[in-house]
Amino acid sequence: MKPLMLGSKSFSRKMLLDQAQIPYMVVPQDADEMVCDWTLPLEQAVASIARHKMDHVILPDGSMNNETC
């Protein structure tokens, strides 16, 4: 199974994935959450932040292990 690309440094997310035995690889992201609209209702704000982070994930180029993203 290919590892999940985790664009987060959250200890709790890593712990949950480890406990569930889901393989993952932490990938860097350079999103500035402060530019997100924090006045949105909670559900929309969380979705907006997640999309913003996804747009700023730096995926590997596939040179490691002959894999591509």
N, C-alpha and C positions, 0 to 999 in steps of 0.2 A: 504494500500500500504506500502510495506517495504521501509524504508528510503534508499536513495542513500548514499553510503559510500564515503565521501569526504576526500581525502588524501591531503588536502590543508588548509592552514590557511589564505588564501587570503580573505580579507574583501570584495572585489568586487565579487568574486565567490559566497560567502555566500549571499550577497545582491541580486544578480541575481536569485539565487535559492529561496530566500524568496519572491521576487517579483513575481516569477512564481508559487509560492505556491507548490514547490516541496520539500517534506520532505527529510531531509538529516541528517547525523550524521558525525561529524568531527572525523576522525580516524588519529592517529599519523603516521608519516613517518619520517624515519631518513636518507633520501637520501642526499648525498653530491653532489650537482649539479656541483661543480667545477671539478669533474672527467669526466664529459660529454665532448664530442668533440664539442667545440664551433666554430670550423672552417668549419663545415658542412654548406651547404646551409640552409637558415632559416627554410624551411618546414621540412627538415630532422633533424635539430637540435632540433626543438620543439618536434617532434615525439620521438626522442632519449631521451630527458629529461623526457617526459611523461612516457615512458617505464621504465626508470631508477627509477622514483618515484614510479611507480606501483610495482616494484620489492621490494621496501623498505617500503611499507605500512604495518602497524601492525594492522591486522584485529582482531576484538573482537572474543573471543573463544565461544560465543554463550551462555554464562552463564546468560546474561541479557535478560529478556523477553523470555526465552526459544527459542531463535533464533540461527541459525547457519549461517555462511557465506559460 
